Structure formats: structure tokens, C-alpha cells
Amino acid sequence: MITRKDIVSGFYSSADEDGRLDATRHGQLEYRTTMTFIRRYLTEGAKVLEIGAGTGRYSVALAKEGYDVTAVELVESNLAVLRENGKGLDNISSCSGDATDLSRFADDSFDLTLVFGPMYHLYEPDEVGRAIDEAIRVTKPDGVLMFAFISVFGIMFSNYLSGNWAFGQRENFTEDNRVKHFKEQLFTGYDVTEFEDLFIGRPVERITTAGVDCLLESVEHRGGFELSDGDFDAFARWYLAFCEKRELLGSTNHLLYICRKKNG
């Protein structure tokens, strides 16, 4: 039987993950907005864990800024690129691993924990729960956690308005319009409140939920899209002022759920 790791590794072995955040305006906005939130919650001397670090875009950047960074990545081809990108930095370490099992790390080890890829590719409720619980476990009391997730509506608007809407609807929703999660989707999307509800009863306090790339991905797929450097800079600054507004969250593709681990 094909496994989740097989499906995910197969996709990333042929995808340009290392250049994804540079190649498009929506990727650039995702990176810029995400880094702004990361820096908002970093403290001097912070120990950072990134789970699902991909090719290390965030981990390497934070290591270059002087933080002690540990990067965990499931896909071996991504991990190889991450290690190449991090050469010469003695404050970043990396290892192969799955978000559902962080047993190599002690409880209360990190000040900031970033879960930036796994929630796209976890489909079974028990695996989703283990990934959340493991990230919380290894984070210090009062430490901050950031979970990236995808809006199911962002997926629909970005991928299924080109004559394939009915297929996308069957792929992502049941007949009574409940959100589906199964590994053959590859990327699984959430209703925003559905994702937030995953943290009910867990020892964290929600700080905010924010979009990171607005509706740029769905717009950028259309012909005639143009955003000059000056307009992009203005748009990115404008979006940052509004990216936490509830009425905008469903239109973005990628989002962050940010919370703080309770002390005691």
C-alpha cells in the first residue's frame, strides 16, 4: 500500500520547492508575511525548531540571523538541499524525521516551534493530533508555536476555476459540503474554524490566525496579471495591516495559526 511518505516524497522529488517562494508574487508575499510574524515572536537567544523545514528557506534565514536552529524534514531530497543551503553555518542542525514523532527531542526544549509543512500532508485525525501534541510537547512553557495550513477555499479558488470545478468539489467536499481529508489529495485544506478547533482542550492559548498570501495565487494564475516591484511592496505592506482580519482569511491560500504554550 502506498504510504503518505511515498506520496509526499514523490511530489517533492520533482517540484522546485527551493525556488517556490521566489518564483511568484504570491510566494514572495507568503515568505515576507511569514518572516514578519516569525520576527515578531523571536526573542534574543531563542532556540528555534522547524518541523517540515523543506529545503530550509526559513531555517537557514534564521540561522544567518544568529539563532540556534534545528530543522526536521521528512523528504530526503529536500533535506539534501537544506544541508547544502546551510553549509558553513554552525548554528543550524538538521535531521530526517516525521512531525508525528519527535521523540528525539526532550520536553520543553524550544522557544519557537514552526510547523510549516506537515499540516498540508497529514490526513488521519490521529496523525494530525500527534503532530500538534508533539510540537507542543517540545516547546517551552510560554514559547510560541506557528502552524501553517491551507484554506480549502483557497485551494478551490486557485486550482478549480479552469473548467474543473466539479472535480475539485468532489475532491475536497462531501455531498453535504463537509471538508474531506485523505492522502491521495496530496495537499489537504481546512475551513479556518475547523483548523482552530483542533487546538481546543490542548495546553495552548491562541494568539492569532493570519493569512500570508492573500488571494494572489488565484489571481496570478489568470492571464494579464502584473504587479510591479513598487506596487508589490505597497501591496505587501497594506496586506500585513489586514492579514489577521477574519473576513479575509477564507480568500488566502496559506495561513498561520499562532499560539503560546501555557505555563503550568
N, C-alpha and C positions, 0 to 999 in steps of 0.2 A: 504494500500500500504506500502511495506517495505521501510523504510527510510534509508538515509545514516548513521545515528547514529546506527540504528539497525544492519546494515551490519558490520560496523566497530567494534561495541561493541561485536558482535557475534564472530568475528575473534579474538580479543584480549583477550576475556574471556578464550580462550583455548590455546593461544600462550604464550610461555615463553619470554615475552618482557623484563622482568627484567634481564634475563641472555643472551639476544641476542648478546650484544656487547662483551661478554667474551667467548662465546662458539666456535667461529670460528676465523680463521685468518682474514677473511675479516671484521668481526665485530670488532675485535681488531684494525685493521687498520682504520676503519671508526671512531672509538672513538678517537684514537690517533691523527689522522689528524684533526678532527673537534675541539678537545680541543686546538690544536696548533693555529688554526685560531681564536678561541674564545679569547685565552690569548693575541693574537697579538693586539686585538682591545679593550681589557678591560682597563679601567683607574682606578686609585685609588679612592675608594669610590663609584664605579659605582653601579647604580641600574639596575638590570637585570630582564627582563621579558622573560619567556619561554612559548610559546604558543604551546600546543600539547606536554606537557612535559613527556608523558608516565609514566613510573614508577620512573622518577626523576633522571636518571643517570647523566645528565648534571647539573640539578638544584641543586641536593644535593652536587655534587662535588664542584660546585661554592660557595655554602653556606659554605661548610667546609673550603674553601679558604678565607672566610671572607666577601664575597659580599652579598649585600642585594638582595635577590632573591624572585620573585613572579612567581609561576608556575600555569598554567591553563591547565586543561586536560578534554577532552570530555568523556572518558571511565571511568566509575565508578570503575571498578576492577583495572585499572591502578592507579587511584587516591588513592585508599586504600593502595596500595603497596608504592606509593610515600610518603604518610604520615607516613607509618611505617618506611621507609628508612630515613626520615628526622627527626625522633624523637630525641629530645634533642638539636635541632638547633633552636635558637630563631630568626635567621635572614632569615628564609625561610617561606613563607606563600603560601598556595595552595587553589585552588577553582575549582569547576566544571564549565566548560564553553566551548563555541564554538568559533573557530577563526573568524567566520563571525560576531560576536557581542561581542565587548569588551567595551560595554557602561559603565561597572562598573569602568573603568579607565579613568581618565582625560586626556585631550590632553597633549602632551609633558611631559610625566611622567618618561620615562626610558632612560637610557644612551645606553643600548644594548638590542635589542629585537631579540630573537631567535624563529624562526618558523620552528620547526624541525620535525613535523609530519603531520600537516594539508594538505600540498600541495600534499601529496600522495593520499589523500582521498577526495579531492574536485574536482567535475566533471563539474558542470554547470558554464559557464563563469561569471554569476552574482555573484555566491558564491566565485569563485576564486578572482574576483575583490574586493569584500567586505573584504575578508581576508587580501589581500595586503593593502588595504586602511586603515583598522583598525590598522594593525601593524604599518604603517607609522604614523598614527594619534597619537598614544600613545607614540611614540618615540620622544625624544627631538631633536630640531634642532642641526645638526652636530652629532647626535647619529648614531650608526651603526646598521644595520639590517642584519640578516643572514636567508635566506630561503633555507631549504633543499628540494631537489626534486630528482626524479628518472629519469634516462635516459631510454627512451623507447627501445633503442638499448641494453642497459644493461639488461633490462627485457627479451628481446628476447634471448640474448646470454646465460643468466643464466638459463632460465626456459624452453626454447623450442628447445633445440638441443638433445632431447632424443626420437626422433620418433614422436614428436608432433608439428613440426614447422608450418605446415599448419594451425592447430588450433590457435596457438599463433599469426600468421599473421592475421587471421580473427578477433581475439580478440582485436588486437591493431592497426590495419590499415584498412582503407577503400580500396576498389578495386583499386582506383587510388593513393594508398600509402600515404594518409593523416592520421595523428595520430588521434586515437579515444580517447574520454574520456567519460566514463559512469560508474555509481556507481556499477554495477554488476562486474566490473573489480576488485574491492576492491582496488588494487594498480594501479594508473594510471601514465603512463610515458610520458615524454616530449622529443621532439627534443630540444637540448640545446638552439638554437637561438629562438625557439618558446617560451621557458620559459623566456628568457631575454627580448623578445619583450613585455611581459606582463607589463613591467615597463616603457615603452615608454609613455611620457606625464605625468608621476607621479613625485612628488617632491623629487626625489632621484637621486643620482649620483652613477653609478656602480663603485665599487672598483675592483672586480674580480669575476670570476666564477672558481670554483675549484672542481676537483674530490676528493673523500675522501676514496674510497676503491679500486680504480684501477680496474683490471679485475679479482681480486682474487676470487670473488664469482662464476663466471662461471668456473674458473679453479678448484676451490676447490671442486666443485660438481663431478669432474671426479675422477675415481679410481687412486690410486697411488700418490696422491698429498701429498707432505711432505715439511714442512718449519720449520727448527729447530729454537729455540729461537734466536740463534745468527744470522741466515740468515734472520729471520723476522725483527729483529732490524735493520739490514743493509738495507733490502728492504724498510722498513718504512721510514728511513732517506733519502734514494735515491728517493722514491716516492714523499716525501714532496718537494724536489727540483724541481720536474717536474709536479706536480699535477695541475698547472694552465695552462699548455700548451694546446692550442686549439686542437691539433691533438690527444691528449689523452682523451679528455672529453667524447667522444661517447662510449669509451670502459668501462668506470666506471659505476657502478650501481647507487650509491648515489653521489649527488653533492651539492655544496653550491653556491648560488648566494648571494654575499655580496655587500651591498650598503650603502651609507651615506645619511641621510635626509638633504635636502638643508636648509640653514639658510635664511629664508625670501623668 
